[in-house]
Amino acid sequence: MAQPSGILWAGPIGDMGGYGNVSRNYLRALQHVGLPLHVANISLTNKEIGEEDMNFLSHIQRLNRDPGDDPVLIIHGTPESFVGIKKDGFKKTIGITLFETDRIPLHWANFCNEMDEIWVPTQFNFRTFTESGVDPSKVHVIHYPIESGQYTKQFDPYPFPAEVKSFKFLYTLAFDYRKGLDLLIPSYCEEFSDTDDVSLIVKIYVPGWISQENLSELVSSYIPNKKNNPHIHFIIENTPREDLLSLYSSCTCYVSTERACGWGMPQMEMMAMGKPVISINWGGVTEFMNDHNGFLIEPEQELEFVHPELQRTRIIHYYGHKWAKVKEQSVRIVMREAFENHKKREEIAFQAKQDIKDYFSSQVIAEQIKARLFS
C-alpha cells in the first residue's frame, strides 16, 4: 500500500497525567517517521509538565504542517474519544489506547471496531482487547517510547526533611484504588521497623473525586496499629516536573503495588534513570520488565475481583473485572531483598537502563510505527 501523505495526531498532549506523558513521547517518535505531522491538542496544557516538555510542545506546534490529501488520523485516548469519527478523507483511522484489568469495558469493543486499527502498548492488551470482542486483525502492539536522555542528566538533590532515612523506597501515584496503597503500606510496615534505616516516600496526586482530608484518613487507615512502624513520608502537594525528576534521582528504589497496570510509565522512567524497580509481575509492565532488569512481585495464580469501590462507583468500566491477587508476604519478600542485596540492585539497575535505551527509544518505536503506516 502506498504510504500516507501525512499524519493528523489528536491527543492530550498538554495533560500532566499518564496519557499526556505518553502523547508527548509518541510525538517525539513521530518526528523520526518522516511524514508531515499536524498536531491537535485535545486537553488543557498544564505547566507542571515541566519546562522541557512545554518547550517541546511549542516547537512541535510551530512545526505543524499540512498532512496532505491522504493522511492517517491517529487518536490517542480512551475509546470514547473514537466515537463519531468520519473516515472520509483519511487513508486510515487509528486509535491508541489501553486498559489495565483482565478485560476491557463492554462498550469499548464497538468503539474500537469502528476504527481501522487499534494500537495497544502490550501483548497483555492484545489478549484482553481481542478476548473482549475487538477484531484481532485490527489490533497491533506498538510500544510506548521514552527519551532516555531526559533521565540520565544530573539532578539537584531533593530537599527531604531531616527524618527521612538513607534507603528510600519511592512510589508516585494519582490516588486510585487500583494503585494498591492498601497492599504496599501494610506490607512495608510489617517487614520493616523504626530501627531500619529505611523510609517509604509516597508521592500522591489527589484527584478531584476525593478530598485531601478523606484521602489522608483513608491512607492512614492502611498503617498498622503498632508502636515500631518504619518511617513513611507523604508528599501530597503538586510537584513540578523538574522537582519530580529530582525526587526520582534522590531515591534508592522504586516500588509499585499497582494490581492492574496498563503500562507503568514511572517504572520505565526510573529504569531509564538507572534505578532498581519493584513491580507486580502481571499486566503491562511485563512488556518491559523481567527477572534480569527488575524486582518482580509474584502474584497468586488465580485473579481476584477489582476493589469493590471501583465496581460500585465506576460500574461501566470495572464491574465484574479482575486483576492480580497478591499476598502481603510476596511484597515483603521482594522489598526485603531489594533493601539488603546491594549487588543485585546494581546489576538490575544497570540492565534496566540499558534495556530501556536499546528497545524503547523514540527511534526504535518510530520503526514500529513506520511498519504499520507503510504496510
Secondary structure, DSSP 8 states (H G I E B T S, - for coil): ----S-EEEEE-TT-SSHHHHHHHHHHHHHTTT-S-EEEEE-S---GGG-HHHHHHHHHHHHT-----SS-EEEEES-GGGGTT---TT-SEEEEE----SSS--TTHHHHHHTSSEEEES-HHHHHHHHHTT--GGGEEE------GGGGSS--------TT--SEEEEEEEE--GGG-HHHHHHHHHHH--TTSSEEEEEEEE--TTS-HHHHHHHHHTTS-S-TT--EEEEE-S---HHHHHHHHHH-SEEE---SS-SS-HHHHHHHHTT--EEEESSGGGGGT--TTTSEEE---SSEEE--HHHHHH-HHHHTT-EEE---HHHHHHHHHHHHH-HHHHHHHHHHHHHHHHHHSSHHHHHHHHHHHHT-
